[in-house]
Amino acid sequence: MAEFKVGDTVQITGATMTGNVGTVTSFDEKRGKYLVLISAVTQNYFTADELKLFKA
């Protein structure tokens, strides 16, 4: 089951791109990873344990 939903604002806590904030754009059920849009040209896949909800 997905822990985050499309449109959630998340902060990256994993080794790659730590501290960046982005928006969940999709969830790949097969791989168990979230696609996070970080900027207009940067996106990457992360597992749930590499993300946390961002609260401003």
Biopython code that builds the backbone (N, CA, C, O; Angstrom):
import numpy as np
from Bio.PDB.StructureBuilder import StructureBuilder

atoms = [
    (1, "MET", "N", (0.828, -1.188, 0.000)),
    (1, "MET", "CA", (0.000, 0.000, 0.000)),
    (1, "MET", "C", (0.872, 1.250, 0.000)),
    (1, "MET", "O", (1.894, 1.297, 0.685)),
    (2, "ALA", "N", (0.479, 2.242, -0.750)),
    (2, "ALA", "CA", (1.249, 3.470, -0.872)),
    (2, "ALA", "C", (1.111, 4.316, 0.401)),
    (2, "ALA", "O", (0.011, 4.505, 0.921)),
    (3, "GLU", "N", (2.247, 4.818, 0.888)),
    (3, "GLU", "CA", (2.246, 5.666, 2.081)),
    (3, "GLU", "C", (2.019, 7.130, 1.733)),
    (3, "GLU", "O", (1.540, 7.906, 2.561)),
    (4, "PHE", "N", (2.362, 7.502, 0.510)),
    (4, "PHE", "CA", (2.182, 8.873, 0.039)),
    (4, "PHE", "C", (1.229, 8.837, -1.140)),
    (4, "PHE", "O", (1.049, 7.795, -1.769)),
    (5, "LYS", "N", (0.623, 9.969, -1.438)),
    (5, "LYS", "CA", (-0.273, 10.023, -2.594)),
    (5, "LYS", "C", (0.220, 11.071, -3.575)),
    (5, "LYS", "O", (0.982, 11.969, -3.215)),
    (6, "VAL", "N", (-0.223, 10.947, -4.818)),
    (6, "VAL", "CA", (0.146, 11.909, -5.859)),
    (6, "VAL", "C", (-0.272, 13.297, -5.389)),
    (6, "VAL", "O", (-1.397, 13.507, -4.935)),
    (7, "GLY", "N", (0.661, 14.237, -5.510)),
    (7, "GLY", "CA", (0.408, 15.611, -5.092)),
    (7, "GLY", "C", (1.003, 15.949, -3.739)),
    (7, "GLY", "O", (1.109, 17.126, -3.394)),
    (8, "ASP", "N", (1.399, 14.933, -2.952)),
    (8, "ASP", "CA", (2.023, 15.198, -1.654)),
    (8, "ASP", "C", (3.362, 15.903, -1.844)),
    (8, "ASP", "O", (4.124, 15.579, -2.755)),
    (9, "THR", "N", (3.636, 16.865, -0.976)),
    (9, "THR", "CA", (4.945, 17.513, -0.954)),
    (9, "THR", "C", (5.801, 16.748, 0.048)),
    (9, "THR", "O", (5.430, 16.587, 1.211)),
    (10, "VAL", "N", (6.950, 16.281, -0.425)),
    (10, "VAL", "CA", (7.821, 15.451, 0.399)),
    (10, "VAL", "C", (9.239, 16.013, 0.434)),
    (10, "VAL", "O", (9.675, 16.726, -0.470)),
    (11, "GLN", "N", (9.938, 15.666, 1.511)),
    (11, "GLN", "CA", (11.358, 15.997, 1.616)),
    (11, "GLN", "C", (12.130, 14.697, 1.534)),
    (11, "GLN", "O", (11.735, 13.686, 2.115)),
    (12, "ILE", "N", (13.229, 14.732, 0.810)),
    (12, "ILE", "CA", (14.035, 13.529, 0.595)),
    (12, "ILE", "C", (14.999, 13.365, 1.765)),
    (12, "ILE", "O", (15.712, 14.296, 2.137)),
    (13, "THR", "N", (15.007, 12.161, 2.339)),
    (13, "THR", "CA", (15.867, 11.876, 3.486)),
    (13, "THR", "C", (16.917, 10.823, 3.168)),
    (13, "THR", "O", (17.796, 10.556, 3.988)),
    (14, "GLY", "N", (16.835, 10.226, 1.990)),
    (14, "GLY", "CA", (17.786, 9.183, 1.594)),
    (14, "GLY", "C", (19.138, 9.762, 1.209)),
    (14, "GLY", "O", (19.336, 10.977, 1.230)),
    (15, "ALA", "N", (20.057, 8.885, 0.862)),
    (15, "ALA", "CA", (21.426, 9.299, 0.531)),
    (15, "ALA", "C", (21.501, 10.193, -0.701)),
    (15, "ALA", "O", (22.326, 11.105, -0.764)),
    (16, "THR", "N", (20.638, 9.930, -1.681)),
    (16, "THR", "CA", (20.641, 10.726, -2.910)),
    (16, "THR", "C", (19.698, 11.905, -2.766)),
    (16, "THR", "O", (18.532, 11.728, -2.414)),
    (17, "MET", "N", (20.186, 13.099, -3.032)),
    (17, "MET", "CA", (19.385, 14.326, -3.055)),
    (17, "MET", "C", (18.801, 14.699, -1.690)),
    (17, "MET", "O", (17.746, 15.331, -1.631)),
    (18, "THR", "N", (19.457, 14.327, -0.605)),
    (18, "THR", "CA", (18.984, 14.615, 0.745)),
    (18, "THR", "C", (18.678, 16.094, 0.929)),
    (18, "THR", "O", (19.456, 16.956, 0.520)),
    (19, "GLY", "N", (17.530, 16.380, 1.552)),
    (19, "GLY", "CA", (17.139, 17.744, 1.862)),
    (19, "GLY", "C", (16.289, 18.408, 0.802)),
    (19, "GLY", "O", (15.600, 19.386, 1.091)),
    (20, "ASN", "N", (16.321, 17.901, -0.419)),
    (20, "ASN", "CA", (15.502, 18.487, -1.482)),
    (20, "ASN", "C", (14.025, 18.232, -1.197)),
    (20, "ASN", "O", (13.650, 17.239, -0.574)),
    (21, "VAL", "N", (13.210, 19.155, -1.670)),
    (21, "VAL", "CA", (11.762, 19.045, -1.520)),
    (21, "VAL", "C", (11.158, 18.910, -2.904)),
    (21, "VAL", "O", (11.576, 19.592, -3.839)),
    (22, "GLY", "N", (10.174, 18.028, -3.037)),
    (22, "GLY", "CA", (9.532, 17.830, -4.330)),
    (22, "GLY", "C", (8.104, 17.352, -4.162)),
    (22, "GLY", "O", (7.582, 17.267, -3.050)),
    (23, "THR", "N", (7.482, 17.041, -5.292)),
    (23, "THR", "CA", (6.091, 16.610, -5.320)),
    (23, "THR", "C", (5.997, 15.203, -5.890)),
    (23, "THR", "O", (6.585, 14.905, -6.929)),
    (24, "VAL", "N", (5.255, 14.341, -5.204)),
    (24, "VAL", "CA", (5.029, 12.983, -5.689)),
    (24, "VAL", "C", (4.148, 13.070, -6.935)),
    (24, "VAL", "O", (3.055, 13.635, -6.894)),
    (25, "THR", "N", (4.635, 12.500, -8.049)),
    (25, "THR", "CA", (3.862, 12.546, -9.292)),
    (25, "THR", "C", (3.271, 11.195, -9.673)),
    (25, "THR", "O", (2.304, 11.135, -10.432)),
    (26, "SER", "N", (3.851, 10.097, -9.147)),
    (26, "SER", "CA", (3.294, 8.773, -9.408)),
    (26, "SER", "C", (3.919, 7.754, -8.461)),
    (26, "SER", "O", (4.914, 8.029, -7.790)),
    (27, "PHE", "N", (3.307, 6.564, -8.423)),
    (27, "PHE", "CA", (3.811, 5.461, -7.612)),
    (27, "PHE", "C", (3.930, 4.235, -8.501)),
    (27, "PHE", "O", (2.958, 3.829, -9.139)),
    (28, "ASP", "N", (5.113, 3.647, -8.546)),
    (28, "ASP", "CA", (5.354, 2.436, -9.324)),
    (28, "ASP", "C", (5.153, 1.245, -8.388)),
    (28, "ASP", "O", (6.044, 0.897, -7.614)),
    (29, "GLU", "N", (3.974, 0.623, -8.467)),
    (29, "GLU", "CA", (3.645, -0.489, -7.571)),
    (29, "GLU", "C", (4.595, -1.671, -7.736)),
    (29, "GLU", "O", (4.957, -2.329, -6.761)),
    (30, "LYS", "N", (4.985, -1.927, -8.953)),
    (30, "LYS", "CA", (5.867, -3.061, -9.241)),
    (30, "LYS", "C", (7.209, -2.908, -8.520)),
    (30, "LYS", "O", (7.729, -3.870, -7.955)),
    (31, "ARG", "N", (7.766, -1.692, -8.544)),
    (31, "ARG", "CA", (9.069, -1.422, -7.922)),
    (31, "ARG", "C", (8.943, -0.903, -6.492)),
    (31, "ARG", "O", (9.926, -0.892, -5.751)),
    (32, "GLY", "N", (7.742, -0.473, -6.097)),
    (32, "GLY", "CA", (7.540, 0.069, -4.762)),
    (32, "GLY", "C", (8.225, 1.401, -4.566)),
    (32, "GLY", "O", (8.710, 1.707, -3.477)),
    (33, "LYS", "N", (8.264, 2.203, -5.638)),
    (33, "LYS", "CA", (8.964, 3.487, -5.564)),
    (33, "LYS", "C", (8.073, 4.622, -6.034)),
    (33, "LYS", "O", (7.195, 4.448, -6.880)),
    (34, "TYR", "N", (8.325, 5.787, -5.461)),
    (34, "TYR", "CA", (7.600, 7.008, -5.809)),
    (34, "TYR", "C", (8.437, 7.849, -6.753)),
    (34, "TYR", "O", (9.642, 8.000, -6.555)),
    (35, "LEU", "N", (7.798, 8.400, -7.787)),
    (35, "LEU", "CA", (8.468, 9.334, -8.669)),
    (35, "LEU", "C", (8.223, 10.730, -8.099)),
    (35, "LEU", "O", (7.079, 11.159, -7.946)),
    (36, "VAL", "N", (9.314, 11.429, -7.789)),
    (36, "VAL", "CA", (9.226, 12.744, -7.168)),
    (36, "VAL", "C", (9.799, 13.783, -8.121)),
    (36, "VAL", "O", (10.942, 13.670, -8.566)),
    (37, "LEU", "N", (9.000, 14.792, -8.428)),
    (37, "LEU", "CA", (9.424, 15.920, -9.256)),
    (37, "LEU", "C", (10.044, 16.957, -8.335)),
    (37, "LEU", "O", (9.376, 17.502, -7.457)),
    (38, "ILE", "N", (11.336, 17.226, -8.543)),
    (38, "ILE", "CA", (12.075, 18.129, -7.671)),
    (38, "ILE", "C", (12.160, 19.526, -8.279)),
    (38, "ILE", "O", (12.097, 20.524, -7.562)),
    (39, "SER", "N", (12.302, 19.593, -9.594)),
    (39, "SER", "CA", (12.284, 20.873, -10.311)),
    (39, "SER", "C", (11.692, 20.596, -11.692)),
    (39, "SER", "O", (11.300, 19.469, -11.997)),
    (40, "ALA", "N", (11.634, 21.618, -12.505)),
    (40, "ALA", "CA", (11.045, 21.459, -13.836)),
    (40, "ALA", "C", (11.780, 20.413, -14.678)),
    (40, "ALA", "O", (11.196, 19.827, -15.590)),
    (41, "VAL", "N", (13.050, 20.180, -14.377)),
    (41, "VAL", "CA", (13.842, 19.239, -15.182)),
    (41, "VAL", "C", (14.448, 18.096, -14.371)),
    (41, "VAL", "O", (15.193, 17.286, -14.923)),
    (42, "THR", "N", (14.145, 18.012, -13.067)),
    (42, "THR", "CA", (14.749, 16.986, -12.220)),
    (42, "THR", "C", (13.667, 16.162, -11.531)),
    (42, "THR", "O", (12.791, 16.699, -10.852)),
    (43, "GLN", "N", (13.745, 14.855, -11.718)),
    (43, "GLN", "CA", (12.854, 13.930, -11.025)),
    (43, "GLN", "C", (13.619, 12.643, -10.778)),
    (43, "GLN", "O", (14.580, 12.332, -11.481)),
    (44, "ASN", "N", (13.179, 11.896, -9.767)),
    (44, "ASN", "CA", (13.868, 10.651, -9.447)),
    (44, "ASN", "C", (12.906, 9.749, -8.678)),
    (44, "ASN", "O", (11.902, 10.212, -8.137)),
    (45, "TYR", "N", (13.227, 8.457, -8.638)),
    (45, "TYR", "CA", (12.431, 7.486, -7.896)),
    (45, "TYR", "C", (13.022, 7.283, -6.508)),
    (45, "TYR", "O", (14.240, 7.225, -6.340)),
    (46, "PHE", "N", (12.130, 7.173, -5.503)),
    (46, "PHE", "CA", (12.547, 6.964, -4.120)),
    (46, "PHE", "C", (11.611, 5.972, -3.453)),
    (46, "PHE", "O", (10.430, 5.898, -3.789)),
    (47, "THR", "N", (12.148, 5.205, -2.497)),
    (47, "THR", "CA", (11.313, 4.330, -1.690)),
    (47, "THR", "C", (10.691, 5.160, -0.565)),
    (47, "THR", "O", (11.134, 6.277, -0.296)),
    (48, "ALA", "N", (9.669, 4.617, 0.087)),
    (48, "ALA", "CA", (8.967, 5.334, 1.147)),
    (48, "ALA", "C", (9.907, 5.706, 2.295)),
    (48, "ALA", "O", (9.742, 6.758, 2.913)),
    (49, "ASP", "N", (10.892, 4.850, 2.585)),
    (49, "ASP", "CA", (11.795, 5.150, 3.705)),
    (49, "ASP", "C", (12.815, 6.235, 3.362)),
    (49, "ASP", "O", (13.573, 6.658, 4.236)),
    (50, "GLU", "N", (12.850, 6.692, 2.114)),
    (50, "GLU", "CA", (13.727, 7.787, 1.710)),
    (50, "GLU", "C", (12.989, 9.120, 1.655)),
    (50, "GLU", "O", (13.552, 10.131, 1.237)),
    (51, "LEU", "N", (11.725, 9.118, 2.081)),
    (51, "LEU", "CA", (10.889, 10.315, 1.984)),
    (51, "LEU", "C", (10.163, 10.571, 3.294)),
    (51, "LEU", "O", (9.909, 9.654, 4.074)),
    (52, "LYS", "N", (9.831, 11.850, 3.522)),
    (52, "LYS", "CA", (8.933, 12.202, 4.618)),
    (52, "LYS", "C", (8.078, 13.366, 4.147)),
    (52, "LYS", "O", (8.512, 14.165, 3.316)),
    (53, "LEU", "N", (6.860, 13.464, 4.677)),
    (53, "LEU", "CA", (5.994, 14.577, 4.319)),
    (53, "LEU", "C", (6.652, 15.877, 4.729)),
    (53, "LEU", "O", (7.210, 15.989, 5.821)),
    (54, "PHE", "N", (6.583, 16.858, 3.847)),
    (54, "PHE", "CA", (7.199, 18.162, 4.111)),
    (54, "PHE", "C", (6.160, 19.084, 4.709)),
    (54, "PHE", "O", (5.060, 19.246, 4.180)),
    (55, "LYS", "N", (6.536, 19.682, 5.822)),
    (55, "LYS", "CA", (5.667, 20.660, 6.470)),
    (55, "LYS", "C", (6.432, 21.967, 6.552)),
    (55, "LYS", "O", (7.483, 22.046, 7.188)),
    (56, "ALA", "N", (5.897, 22.991, 5.902)),
    (56, "ALA", "CA", (6.568, 24.300, 5.854)),
    (56, "ALA", "C", (6.473, 25.032, 7.174)),
    (56, "ALA", "O", (6.985, 26.145, 7.301)),
]
sb = StructureBuilder()
sb.init_structure("model")
sb.init_model(0)
sb.init_chain("A")
sb.init_seg("    ")
for serial, (resi, resn, name, xyz) in enumerate(atoms, 1):
    if name == "N":
        sb.init_residue(resn, " ", resi, " ")
    sb.init_atom(name, np.array(xyz, "f"), 0.0, 1.0, " ", f" {name:<3s}", serial, name[0])
structure = sb.get_structure()
